[in-house]
Amino acid sequence: MNVLVFVIAIVGMVLSFVTFWILLLRKDRGKVSVEAGSQYSLDELSTMAQSLTERIDILESILDAEVPDWRANNEQS
């Protein structure tokens, strides 16, 4: 009888340990890790977006000059 109680206690401890680790790992999945050097302020992101928009406009103007019908050839419907 003592062996049965010992086995039940061991199984209970193992199951609680496994449950704890599963819950712990599930909580870590939702977190997004951001490196210290990669945090930007809203103003910096806005400036980057504006800069990228200007670069796209410049590239499109170059394509318009070099290949006039590139828009018609690359339309995505």
N, C-alpha and C positions, 0 to 999 in steps of 0.2 A: 504494500500500500504506500509506503514511503517513497518508493521508486516512481510510482504514478504521480504523486504530488510533486516530486522533483522535476519530472518531465513536463508536466503542465506548467510549472513555474518557469522553466527554461523556455518553453514555447511562447509563453506570454511575454517574457522579456524580449525575445527575438522579434516577435511581431510588433511590439511597441517600438522597438529600435528602428525597424524597417519602416514603419509608418511615420515616425519622426523624420527620417531622412527623406522619404518621398515628399512629405509636406515642405520640408526645408528646401529641397531642390525645385519644387514647383513655384515657390515664392521667388526664387532667384531668377527664374525664366522671365518674369515680367519686368524686371529691372533692366534699364538700358544703361550700359556703362559708357561713360564719356571720359575720355582722357583729359587731363588737366590742360594740355596745350590746345585742345580742339574746341574749347568753349568760346563762342562768339556772342557779342551783344547784338541786339536787334538792329542797331544802326550799322554795324559792320556787315551784317547779312544783307541789309537793304542796299548798301554801297556795292557789295559784290554782285547782287542781282542787277543793279543798274549798269555796272561795268560789263557784265555778260550780255545784257540786252544790247548795249552799244556795239560790242564785238560781233554779235549776230547780225546787226544791221549793216555793219561794215562788210562782213563776209557776203551778205546777200547783195549788196551793191556791187561788189567785185564780180560775183557770179552773173549779175544782170549785165555787166559790161562785157564780160568774157563769153558767156553762153546765154544769149537773150531768151531762149525758150526752155531754160532749165526748170522753171516752175511748172510749165505744162507737162514736161516729161516726168516730173517727180511728184505729181499730185497724188495724194492718198485718199481714195474715196471709200 
